[in-house]
Amino acid sequence: MSGPEKMSGVLSPVITPFTADLGVDADRLVRQCRWLLERGCGLAVFGTNSEANSLSVEEKIDLLDVLTGAGLDAARMMPGTGACAIPDTVRLTSHAVKLGCSGVLMLPPFYYKGVSDEGLFRAYSEVIQRVGDARLRIYLYHFPQLSQVPITLTLIERLVKEYPDQVVGIKDSSGDWSNMEAMLTRFPGFAMFSGTEAVLLKNMQNGGAGCISATANINPAAIADLAANWQAPDAQAKQDEMNKLRTIFQALPLIPAMKVAVAHYAGDPEWERVRPPLVELSAEEKAGLLAELERLGFEMPGLAEPQTA
Amino acid sequence: MSGPEKMSGVLSPVITPFTADLGVDADRLVRQCRWLLERGCGLAVFGTNSEANSLSVEEKIDLLDVLTGAGLDAARMMPGTGACAIPDTVRLTSHAVKLGCSGVLMLPPFYYKGVSDEGLFRAYSEVIQRVGDARLRIYLYHFPQLSQVPITLTLIERLVKEYPDQVVGIKDSSGDWSNMEAMLTRFPGFAMFSGTEAVLLKNMQNGGAGCISATANINPAAIADLAANWQAPDAQAKQDEMNKLRTIFQALPLIPAMKVAVAHYAGDPEWERVRPPLVELSAEEKAGLLAELERLGFEMPGLAEPQTA
């Protein structure tokens, strides 16, 4: 079977910078992606935390071209490609595969609720058939709190049986360890990424693939280090340490909070912008966040240094 | 203020026919739209019941061109144009306005949940600014069960105050009469369409604009007749009669059930197809539905007759 190796380790659902007119700021995104790669993080661009569902398919295709055109390694990329409409999912997925991305992270169609496993199976099948490329590697995206369309164990079983070479893993953002544990047990070899680094050590100890976590935007080196060295004696101490940082961000609207942190440590207020329907942190939230980060002695080394895009 | 008059009466969220390879069947859609117009129904194409969120923006733009190109009256159209990403909403809305559609039905961005009224206000504002056309008439689309992003009274108040010429009405699919009543009271002159004909008479009696209802695909003439003659002495009897039909459909997955009915009465099984993640009715569901329709003596006159597309 030709095609990319299964992905593992830590990926960041890279936050997306916007220009003053709310366009995508491709140059800043390239710099951020490079900063993350240099710290051991893969690039799950177009994730929930990338505000990906606030971007059009055209914007995402253009960005993938810019990122790879800037020399960033497509083999380290797992762009989110799942949309409500099959033609959109097919178009973006095909483009990602052609550019050499090692995988795609695929939400189910998420407008219609209460849909059956049969309907979701058909949706994924249709995408796989239409993309029609042996290099396609799908990581399912289970995020019931936002998509409201869960990926059940029964659906995974059926997809893996029918498309063993294409459906190779999952990101579980449910936060429900019992669901992650059930997948690790029932589907050995299926690459299970937790949607948070809070259970990264546990996931690695149980045969998981790694994590794709929002706060990998903020704390990439430490999280990547734990994924690589989870068998080291100080692993639990590292896990406990990174949980402190995550707790701070989780108390706030996560996406604007991460953007405030990047803006602050990069010395670049442009980073604070979000696209509606999201809104920026209030002045109070922002001051509170930065005070807490300072109290923790937190830094983002290398972010403020001049970079060549 | 130049631009279209406020819309009223009954509109059908026209079901979308698909070809064997799941492409959009534009010819059948044109015929269906013509059949609906001839029975007094306006065309809320690209509604929830049109499987609109399973269509790409490009498919919807092409369909609008085909519908108007076939001579159907754009003044009777209120296409659904609200998408998750502002650029998509802007693109489709601009096209609809340019073609002369009297209004657009606009879902809020629906991927991110728990967003603030401020964020939704900014989203609608951004769309209005970017479309930048005095002819734009927005009917907000409140469907919390599916979108999971409600349009609150506070948001409506703010939008109507800021954009009195653009934000002119709403479709309320919540099924919650108390919410509809609150809008009728607080926003006189704001065109309130109920999302079901089950409260059509009550809505008209309280100053509402009409309804945009799934089952207007099946029962257009009777529903349009009640909207036009709601002050007649037999109005309640008509309301009671049409409720019987709606009850039959509501007991089933609504979209595939309506397609089964159209397929049956048109003598055209092609109509049964749905796009994933939806699935067709089971054989049992189908037989049960058709038996109930027969028991009711239901017919769809004119649907099976040869039509010129």
Interface residues (C-beta under 8 A of the other chain):
Chain A: L22 T48 N53 S54 L55 S56 V57 E58 E59 C84 A85 I86 P87 D88 R91 P108 P109 F110 Y111 Y112 K113 V115 S116 E118 G119 L120 R122 A123 S125 E126 Q145 L146 S147 Q148 V149 R275 P276 P277 L278 V279
Chain B: L22 T48 N53 S54 L55 S56 V57 E58 E59 C84 A85 I86 P87 D88 R91 P108 P109 F110 Y111 Y112 K113 V115 S116 E118 G119 L120 R122 A123 S125 E126 Q145 L146 S147 Q148 V149 R275 P276 P277 L278 V279
